[in-house]
Structures are given as C-alpha cells and as structure tokens.
Amino acid sequence: MSDINVQEIYAQLNAPRILVGILEKMGEVSIPVTQFLNAITEDKELQIDYNEEDQTFLFKLNQKD
C-alpha cells in the first residue's frame, strides 16, 4: 500500500468495520453475555492509534477520566 490517507480511514471507521477487521484477524471471539451488559455501565472509551511503520491500527480500551 502506498500513499495511505490515514485521516480518511479514521473518518470511515465505525463499529461494524472494526469488528469485521478484528474477526478477520482473530477468526472468532467468544464473549459472555455479562460482559456485554457490563460494557453499557463501564466508563471506558475506544482508543485507536495508527502505526505508520507497519501500516496497522491498534485498538484498545481506556478508562475515561
């Protein structure tokens, strides 16, 4: 890939695209129902970082301040 417009990719990111990308990478993920229920009440936010060296995105959860 050459001339990647990272800002354009960030603008197109949404939950379904992120989930599909993760599942294509990992295959499948099993998540307990209680974890979905707790996700609604937890005070976390999704952080997305771009690594220019290997042209990858890193997704992680951070506690909100």
C-alpha positions, -999 to 999 in steps of 0.1 A, spaced: 0 0 0 13 34 -8 0 69 -1 -24 59 26 -46 88 38 -49 79 75 -74 108 82 -97 95 55 -95 60 70 -102 74 105 -133 92 91 -146 59 77 -141 38 108 -172 25 125 -180 -3 149 -190 -29 123 -158 -22 102 -137 -25 133 -154 -57 144 -151 -73 109 -114 -64 108 -108 -79 143 -127 -111 134 -108 -114 101 -76 -112 121 -86 -134 150 -111 -158 135 -137 -159 162 -142 -145 197 -164 -158 225 -178 -131 248 -200 -138 279 -234 -121 280 -224 -104 313 -195 -87 296 -219 -71 271 -242 -60 300 -212 -45 319 -200 -27 288 -230 -5 290 -222 7 325 -185 8 324 -168 42 318 -144 33 290 -136 47 256 -121 32 225 -86 44 216 -74 40 180 -37 45 172 -21 42 137 14 28 134 30 43 103 59 19 103 39 -12 96 7 5 85 -15 -10 112 -42 2 136 -41 -6 173 -74 -7 191 -76 -7 229 -99 4 257 -91 32 281 -107 44 313 -125 77 309 -113 105 332 
